[in-house]
Amino acid sequence: QVQLVESGGGLVQAGGSLRLSCAASGRTFSGWRMGWFRQAPGKEREFVATINWSQATYYADSVKGRFTISRDNAENTVYLQMNSLKPEDTAVYYCAADPTIATMSAKYWGQGTQVTVSS
């Protein structure tokens, strides 16, 4: 089965940057649409960004201009570069394979990585 493993989370000050990685095993995801979602304490899961096989990207308004999603198909890895981080970005970030934004669903999910932004 496909497994997604996130890494790169941590504690960072407001205005700082983090780069999250999601490594896939079990099969290549070259033809898959991939995405990132996040869930803050007491909040519902929300969409962050997606990227398709041809590198087309889509972002939530809350992160547009600050976050960049990218993928390296040869390494079966998707990234989320997060710049100008705000305390509101604090959440567990989840990697998703073949996500559906409307239903916050996906065929596969990673275990999540914690991002904490201090003011």
N, C-alpha and C positions, 0 to 999 in steps of 0.2 A: 504494500500500500504506500501511498504518497505520504511523506512526512515533511513538515515545514518547521524549521528551527530558527527563531529570531535571536539576534544578539545586538549589542551595541547600546542598550539602554543604560541609564545611570542618573546621577544627580548633577545638575548643571545650574549655574546662575542665569537669571533673566538676561537675555541678550546673547547668550552663548549658543553653541552649536553641538549637535550630535548627529552621527550617521548610523542608522539602523541597517542591519543586514538580515535577509531571510534566505536561508539555504534550503533547497529542496532535494530530497532523496527519493528513490524508488522509480523515478522516471524523469525524463526531461520535461521542462515546461515551456519549451521554445514557442509552442503554438497556443499557449494559455494566456488569457487575460489575468493579470495579477493585481492585487490591491493591498492597501493598508487601511485598517480601521483602528479606532481607539475607544477606550471606555474609562471615564474618570469615576472616582468614588461617588456613589449616589446618583450617577447619571446613566442614561441609556447609551448603548454603543452608537458611535457615529462614524460616518464615512470620512476618510482622509484623502485618499488618492488612488487612482488606478492607472495601469499601463497595459497596452495590448501588444500583440506580437510584432506589430510594425512600429512600436515605440510611441504611438499616440498616447497622450496623457490627459487626465482629467482630475481636477482638484476641487476640494471643498473651498468655499469662499473664505472660510476662517484661516486657511493655511496658504492660500494662493499668494505667490510672490515671496514666500518664506521657505516653503518646503519644495523639494524636487524628488520625484520618483524616477528611478532608472532601473535597467535590468542588464545583466550579462548572461545571455543565453548559453554561452559556452561553459559557464560555471554554474548554471542553474541557480542563479542568485538574483534577488531583487533588493534594491536599496531605497532608503528614504533619508535624504539629506535634509536636516532640519536646522535652519538658521534663524536668528533673531527670536529665539525661544521666549515664550511668555509663561507666567505661572498657569494660565488657562490651558496650556498644552500638557499639563501634568495628567498622565493617564497610563494605563497599560495599553501598549500598542500591539496589534495583532496583524500578522501577515495572512493573506487569504488567496487561495487559488480559485479561479473562476467565480468571482464574487458577483452578487446581485445587490446593487445598492438599495433598491426600493424595499427589499425585505431584509436587509442586513444579513444575508445568507451567503454561503460559499460551499463549494464541494469539499474543500480542505482548509483547516485553520492551523496556525501555529499555536504554541503554548502561551505566547505573549511575552513582552519585555517591558519592564517598568521604566518610565521616563518621569523624573521629578524635576520641576523647574522652580527654583527658589527666587523670591523677590529681593 
